[in-house]
Amino acid sequence: MSIFRSIVFSAVLSGLIGGTAVTVLQYFSTVPLILKAETYEHQAPEAGAKPTDESAKGHAPHDHASHEHEPTAWKPTEGLQRNGLTAAANILTAIGFSLLLAGFYALRGGVDRHEALLWGLSGFVVFTAAPGLGLPPELPGVPVAALGARQLWWIMTALATALGMGLIFLHRAVWATVLGFCLVVFPHLVGAPQLAGAHSDVPDALSHQFMVAVTMTSLLFWTLLGCLTGVFFRRFSAR
Amino acid sequence: MQQTRTAASLPIASHDLSVVYQAVIAMALGLFIVGFVGFSHIDAVHNAAHDVRHSNAFPCH
């Protein structure tokens, strides 16, 4: 079997299992908190919008509010459709991340079980822990800085952390370690885009609970995905 | 021409290079999928993957 096919087959299988597992985890951890936060989100604009409607004309209200009330934008119906799409999006995301992991496994000439676990944990650090330091997981309804700026910082942080960790773990030279640490630290010196002086109706305790829930589900997801991708890649590439 | 000659005289190196190409294409495909699901600005895609974006701590509206 060609390497490409081994990578794709192992990623699809790992993504299906990992994506389904994380959907079940999220169903009991993060999704109830999102639904709870949405009750605050939907209350907020109605309470404040009426008196300021005239004066606020021409000003874009909070990004999410304007977006949520856009009548033309398609939205899934509550219940089965919404949860089904969450499962589909989780599976697709898991396949995407697994393609990345399997690509690295192929470049390294294969991995054993322990290395696969470490690759999974690295994925957690690169895609959850490092961007999450500057942009903690946020609930709907919590005011945030402009989407484009946050996405740019998120991508830059993930990239710099990945390069940095690659230099630290895969090169033994002192210069590589030093440069690696600089790359890991750099995005946090720049700082994530923040919204100054914003007030949120979503209670802090709920936001904190969500942060813990996201981080823990993500840790389990990446551990599982790293290991599954390793097992399947070994199996398919041996054929 | 150059490539064919190199490939013929260095079969191992060309095999390694082909592994690199295949791995890089697969990884690019993976990043494209993650980018589309988690970062697309298309409203319908955002609404469909809304809970996943929040649960994965991807920047969302």
Interface residues (C-beta under 8 A of the other chain):
Chain A: S2 I3 F4 I7 V8 A11 Q26 T30 V31 I34 D63 H64 H67 E68 E70 T72 A73 W74 K75 P76 R82 L85 T86 A88 A89 N90 L92 T93 I95 G96 F97 S98 L99 L100 A102 G103 F104 A106 L107 F127 T128 P131 G132 L135 P136 P137 E138 L139 P140 V144 L147 R150 Q151 W154 I155 V214 T215 T217 S218
Chain B: S18 V19 V20 Q22 A23 V24 I25 A26 M27 L29 G30 L31 F32 I33 V34 F36 V37 G38 F39 H41 D43 A44 H46 N47 A48 A49 H50 D51 V52 H54 S55 N56 A57 F58 P59 C60 H61
